[in-house]
Amino acid sequence: MDQNSVEKVIIIGSGPAGLTAAIYAARANLKPLMIEGEEAGGQLMITTDVENFPGFDKGVTGPDLISVMRKQAERFETRFITRNVTKVDFSQRPFKVWVGQTLHQAESVIISTGASAKWIGLESEKQYRNRGVSACATCDGAFFKNVEVAIVGGGDTAMEEANFLTRFASKVHLIHRRDVFRASKIMQDRTFKNPKIQIHTNKEVTEVLGNGKQVTALRLSDTANKASSEMPVGGLFVAIGHRPNTDLFKDVLDMDENGYLKTKPGSSYTNVAGVFAAGDVQDHVYRQAITAAGTGCMAAIDCERWLEAQGN
């Protein structure tokens, strides 16, 4: 690629927001370049059954939904780079986006870098990551056939993944540090009724125990009386929320206190003219595939109209 050439639009990040933006931008003849990242596809790549995305009457897996969207974007000649953006400069146009030492320039940028799973933050959790500790039940659940496992969290994701894990594990322990759950009532009902799931409230994981090669147990602390206990399990899944992938844009774009990009109400405009944001990177309220896709559409239309106003 010619480093002196200037793209009409670069889309940073994939997932339903970025891919929808690519479809709309490509159909508007903007010839988008998507730098999709090394973990392309976003959170849907670690989601099992998507039952609430319109158009799939029998449901669809997250990876299959992303695959269909990507093929649709490719059909309209979106170009893809499956590497991570390492630096940006939005101080003047054309905007500069680096992938390693390679510079890409663009008249406009759509950011759809999404959000990533949060970890508990224990040294032992890091030690046993990919050796029994995971943040992706869909990716790793099949490795735990007939094994007791634990999952930490109290929201819809934790309960969805707990139910999914019962397909493989002999028993699933759902651990939550409080005695009330953020999860929707339907997910709570489904989880509480599942005979293979045992609920542990007012407990938190303080250490992941193992034999050096794999997880063997968890050390728990009671949040009420601080009593310590051990739970023998062969795996730990962490489902305690997400943080937006916005480190690239610190001191470049306006963010809220949690790091989500701020957009102007009713639009995808950031504080830098010509830079737009879509999906979970700017949405801490809904965080659904369908709303991400919707804001991806908004970003592409906003971008197209803005470029036209600039005479591009």
C-alpha positions as CSV (number, residue, x, y, z in Angstrom):
1,M,0.0,0.0,0.0
2,D,1.3,3.5,-0.9
3,Q,2.0,5.3,2.3
4,N,1.5,8.6,0.5
5,S,-2.0,7.7,-0.6
6,V,-5.0,9.0,1.4
7,E,-8.0,6.8,2.1
8,K,-11.4,8.4,2.2
9,V,-12.2,6.5,5.4
10,I,-10.3,4.1,7.7
11,I,-12.3,2.0,10.1
12,I,-10.4,0.9,13.3
13,G,-11.7,-2.2,14.8
14,S,-14.3,-4.8,13.7
15,G,-17.3,-6.4,15.3
16,P,-20.9,-5.6,14.4
17,A,-20.3,-1.8,14.6
18,G,-17.2,-1.7,12.4
19,L,-18.5,-4.3,9.9
20,T,-21.9,-2.5,9.5
21,A,-20.0,0.8,9.0
22,A,-17.9,-0.9,6.4
23,I,-21.0,-2.2,4.5
24,Y,-22.6,1.2,4.4
25,A,-19.4,3.1,3.6
26,A,-18.5,0.7,0.9
27,R,-21.9,0.9,-0.7
28,A,-21.5,4.7,-0.6
29,N,-18.3,4.2,-2.7
30,L,-16.0,5.4,0.1
31,K,-13.8,2.3,-0.5
32,P,-13.2,1.8,3.2
33,L,-10.0,0.3,4.7
34,M,-10.7,-1.7,7.8
35,I,-7.9,-2.3,10.3
36,E,-9.7,-5.0,12.1
37,G,-7.2,-5.9,14.8
38,E,-5.6,-9.3,15.6
39,E,-8.6,-10.3,17.7
40,A,-11.0,-9.5,14.9
41,G,-14.7,-9.8,15.4
42,G,-15.1,-8.3,18.8
43,Q,-17.1,-9.8,21.7
44,L,-19.4,-11.8,19.4
45,M,-16.4,-14.1,18.8
46,I,-16.8,-15.3,22.4
47,T,-20.6,-15.4,22.4
48,T,-22.5,-18.7,22.0
49,D,-26.1,-18.5,20.9
50,V,-27.3,-15.1,19.7
51,E,-31.1,-15.3,19.9
52,N,-32.0,-11.7,19.8
53,F,-30.4,-10.5,16.5
54,P,-33.2,-9.9,14.0
55,G,-33.3,-12.1,10.9
56,F,-32.2,-15.3,12.6
57,D,-35.4,-17.1,13.6
58,K,-33.4,-20.1,15.0
59,G,-30.6,-18.0,16.5
60,V,-27.0,-17.9,15.3
61,T,-23.6,-18.3,17.0
62,G,-21.6,-15.1,17.5
63,P,-18.7,-16.2,15.2
64,D,-21.2,-17.2,12.4
65,L,-22.9,-13.8,12.6
66,I,-19.5,-12.0,12.3
67,S,-18.6,-14.3,9.4
68,V,-21.7,-13.4,7.5
69,M,-21.2,-9.6,8.2
70,R,-17.6,-9.8,7.1
71,K,-18.5,-11.6,3.8
72,Q,-21.1,-8.9,3.2
73,A,-18.5,-6.1,3.7
74,E,-16.0,-8.0,1.5
75,R,-18.7,-8.2,-1.2
76,F,-18.7,-4.4,-1.5
77,E,-14.9,-4.4,-1.7
78,T,-14.0,-3.4,1.9
79,R,-10.3,-4.1,2.3
80,F,-9.0,-5.6,5.6
81,I,-5.8,-5.5,7.6
82,T,-5.8,-8.0,10.4
83,R,-3.3,-6.3,12.6
84,N,-3.5,-3.8,15.5
85,V,-3.3,-0.1,15.2
86,T,-0.3,1.1,17.3
87,K,-0.6,4.9,17.1
88,V,-2.9,7.6,15.8
89,D,-2.5,11.4,15.1
90,F,-5.8,13.2,14.7
91,S,-4.3,16.7,15.1
92,Q,-4.7,17.6,11.4
93,R,-6.0,16.1,8.2
94,P,-5.3,13.8,6.6
95,F,-5.5,11.8,9.8
96,K,-2.6,9.4,10.5
97,V,-3.0,5.8,11.6
98,W,0.0,3.6,12.2
99,V,0.2,-0.2,12.0
100,G,3.7,-0.9,13.4
101,Q,6.0,1.3,11.2
102,T,3.4,1.5,8.4
103,L,1.6,4.8,8.1
104,H,-2.0,4.9,6.7
105,Q,-3.6,8.3,6.0
106,A,-7.3,9.1,5.8
107,E,-9.7,12.0,5.3
108,S,-12.0,10.5,8.0
109,V,-11.8,7.7,10.7
110,I,-14.5,5.5,12.2
111,I,-13.5,4.0,15.6
112,S,-15.2,0.7,16.5
113,T,-12.6,-0.9,18.8
114,G,-15.2,-2.2,21.2
115,A,-14.6,-3.3,24.8
116,S,-12.6,-6.1,26.4
117,A,-13.2,-8.4,29.3
118,K,-12.1,-7.3,32.8
119,W,-10.1,-9.7,35.0
120,I,-10.2,-10.0,38.7
121,G,-6.6,-8.8,39.0
122,L,-4.9,-11.6,40.9
123,E,-1.3,-12.7,40.2
124,S,-2.4,-16.3,40.4
125,E,-5.2,-15.6,37.9
126,K,-2.6,-14.4,35.5
127,Q,-0.4,-17.4,36.2
128,Y,-3.1,-19.9,35.3
129,R,-4.6,-18.0,32.4
130,N,-5.1,-20.5,29.5
131,R,-4.2,-23.2,32.1
132,G,-7.7,-23.3,33.6
133,V,-8.5,-19.6,33.8
134,S,-10.5,-18.1,31.0
135,A,-12.7,-15.1,30.1
136,C,-14.3,-17.0,27.2
137,A,-16.6,-19.9,28.0
138,T,-17.4,-20.4,24.3
139,C,-13.8,-20.7,23.4
140,D,-12.7,-23.0,26.2
141,G,-15.8,-24.7,27.6
142,A,-15.3,-27.9,25.6
143,F,-11.9,-28.4,27.4
144,F,-13.8,-29.0,30.7
145,K,-15.9,-32.0,29.9
146,N,-17.0,-33.7,33.2
147,V,-15.0,-31.2,35.3
148,E,-16.3,-29.0,38.0
149,V,-15.8,-25.3,37.2
150,A,-16.5,-21.9,38.6
151,I,-17.6,-18.7,37.0
152,V,-17.4,-15.2,38.6
153,G,-19.9,-12.5,37.9
154,G,-23.5,-11.4,38.5
155,G,-24.7,-10.1,35.1
156,D,-26.4,-11.6,32.1
157,T,-23.0,-12.6,30.6
158,A,-22.0,-14.6,33.7
159,M,-25.4,-16.4,33.8
160,E,-25.4,-17.0,30.0
161,E,-21.9,-18.5,30.2
162,A,-22.8,-20.5,33.4
163,N,-25.7,-22.1,31.5
164,F,-23.5,-22.7,28.5
165,L,-20.8,-24.4,30.6
166,T,-23.3,-27.0,31.9
167,R,-23.2,-28.5,28.4
168,F,-19.7,-29.7,29.3
169,A,-18.9,-29.4,33.0
170,S,-20.1,-31.8,35.6
171,K,-21.1,-28.9,37.8
172,V,-20.8,-25.1,37.6
173,H,-20.3,-22.9,40.6
174,L,-21.5,-19.3,40.1
175,I,-19.7,-17.0,42.5
176,H,-20.9,-13.4,43.2
177,R,-19.6,-11.0,45.7
178,R,-23.0,-9.6,46.5
179,D,-26.4,-11.2,47.3
180,V,-28.3,-9.4,44.5
181,F,-27.7,-9.9,40.7
182,R,-27.5,-7.4,37.8
183,A,-28.7,-10.0,35.4
184,S,-32.2,-9.8,33.8
185,K,-35.0,-11.8,35.5
186,I,-35.2,-14.3,32.6
187,M,-31.5,-15.1,32.9
188,Q,-31.7,-15.4,36.7
189,D,-34.7,-17.7,36.4
190,R,-33.0,-19.9,33.9
191,T,-29.8,-20.1,36.0
192,F,-31.5,-20.8,39.3
193,K,-33.5,-23.6,37.8
194,N,-30.5,-25.3,36.2
195,P,-29.7,-28.3,38.4
196,K,-26.0,-28.3,37.4
197,I,-25.5,-24.7,38.7
198,Q,-24.8,-23.9,42.3
199,I,-25.0,-20.3,43.4
200,H,-22.5,-18.8,45.9
201,T,-23.4,-15.3,47.0
202,N,-21.3,-12.9,49.2
203,K,-18.1,-14.7,48.1
204,E,-15.1,-13.5,46.2
205,V,-12.1,-15.3,44.7
206,T,-8.9,-14.2,46.5
207,E,-6.5,-16.8,44.9
208,V,-6.4,-19.4,42.2
209,L,-4.8,-22.5,43.4
210,G,-3.0,-25.1,41.2
211,N,-0.3,-27.6,40.7
212,G,1.8,-25.4,38.4
213,K,0.2,-26.9,35.3
214,Q,-3.5,-26.5,35.9
215,V,-6.1,-25.1,38.2
216,T,-7.1,-27.4,41.1
217,A,-9.1,-25.1,43.5
218,L,-10.0,-21.5,44.4
219,R,-9.6,-19.7,47.7
220,L,-12.7,-17.8,48.5
221,S,-13.4,-15.1,51.1
222,D,-16.8,-14.4,52.5
223,T,-17.5,-10.7,51.9
224,A,-19.7,-10.5,55.1
225,N,-17.5,-12.2,57.7
226,K,-14.2,-12.5,55.9
227,A,-14.1,-16.3,56.5
228,S,-11.8,-18.2,54.1
229,S,-12.7,-21.4,52.3
230,E,-11.4,-23.5,49.4
231,M,-13.5,-24.8,46.5
232,P,-12.0,-27.7,44.5
233,V,-12.5,-26.9,40.7
234,G,-10.6,-27.6,37.5
235,G,-11.4,-24.3,35.9
236,L,-12.3,-20.6,36.5
237,F,-14.2,-18.4,34.1
238,V,-14.3,-14.7,34.7
239,A,-17.4,-12.7,33.6
240,I,-17.3,-9.4,35.5
241,G,-17.7,-6.8,32.8
242,H,-15.7,-5.0,30.2
243,R,-13.6,-1.9,29.7
244,P,-13.6,0.1,26.4
245,N,-10.5,-0.4,24.2
246,T,-9.6,3.3,24.1
247,D,-6.0,3.5,25.3
248,L,-5.0,4.5,21.7
249,F,-7.1,7.6,22.0
250,K,-6.1,9.0,25.4
251,D,-5.5,12.7,25.3
252,V,-6.7,12.6,21.6
253,L,-10.5,12.2,22.0
254,D,-12.9,13.1,24.8
255,M,-13.9,10.2,27.1
256,D,-16.0,9.7,30.1
257,E,-14.6,8.7,33.5
258,N,-14.7,5.0,32.5
259,G,-12.8,5.6,29.2
260,Y,-15.8,5.3,26.9
261,L,-15.6,7.7,23.9
262,K,-18.0,10.6,24.1
263,T,-20.2,11.2,21.0
264,K,-22.5,14.2,20.4
265,P,-26.1,13.3,21.3
266,G,-28.0,11.6,18.5
267,S,-24.9,11.1,16.4
268,S,-21.5,9.3,16.1
269,Y,-19.5,12.6,16.0
270,T,-16.5,12.7,18.5
271,N,-14.9,16.0,19.5
272,V,-12.6,15.9,16.5
273,A,-14.4,16.7,13.2
274,G,-14.1,13.8,10.8
275,V,-13.6,11.2,13.5
276,F,-16.6,9.1,14.4
277,A,-17.2,6.4,17.0
278,A,-19.6,3.4,17.0
279,G,-20.4,0.4,19.1
280,D,-19.4,-0.6,22.6
281,V,-16.4,1.8,22.5
282,Q,-18.9,4.6,23.1
283,D,-22.0,2.7,24.4
284,H,-21.9,1.7,28.1
285,V,-25.7,1.5,28.3
286,Y,-27.0,-1.0,25.8
287,R,-23.9,-3.0,24.7
288,Q,-25.9,-5.2,22.3
289,A,-24.9,-6.5,18.9
290,I,-27.9,-4.9,17.3
291,T,-27.3,-1.4,18.9
292,A,-23.6,-1.7,17.9
293,A,-24.7,-2.4,14.3
294,G,-27.1,0.5,14.4
295,T,-24.4,3.0,15.5
296,G,-22.1,1.5,12.9
297,C,-24.7,2.5,10.3
298,M,-25.0,6.0,11.9
299,A,-21.2,6.4,11.8
300,A,-21.0,5.5,8.1
301,I,-23.8,7.9,7.2
302,D,-22.4,10.7,9.4
303,C,-19.0,10.1,7.8
304,E,-20.4,10.1,4.2
305,R,-22.3,13.4,4.8
306,W,-19.4,15.0,6.5
307,L,-17.0,14.1,3.7
308,E,-19.5,15.5,1.2
309,A,-19.7,18.7,3.1
310,Q,-15.9,19.0,2.9
311,G,-16.0,18.5,-0.8
312,N,-14.5,15.0,-0.8
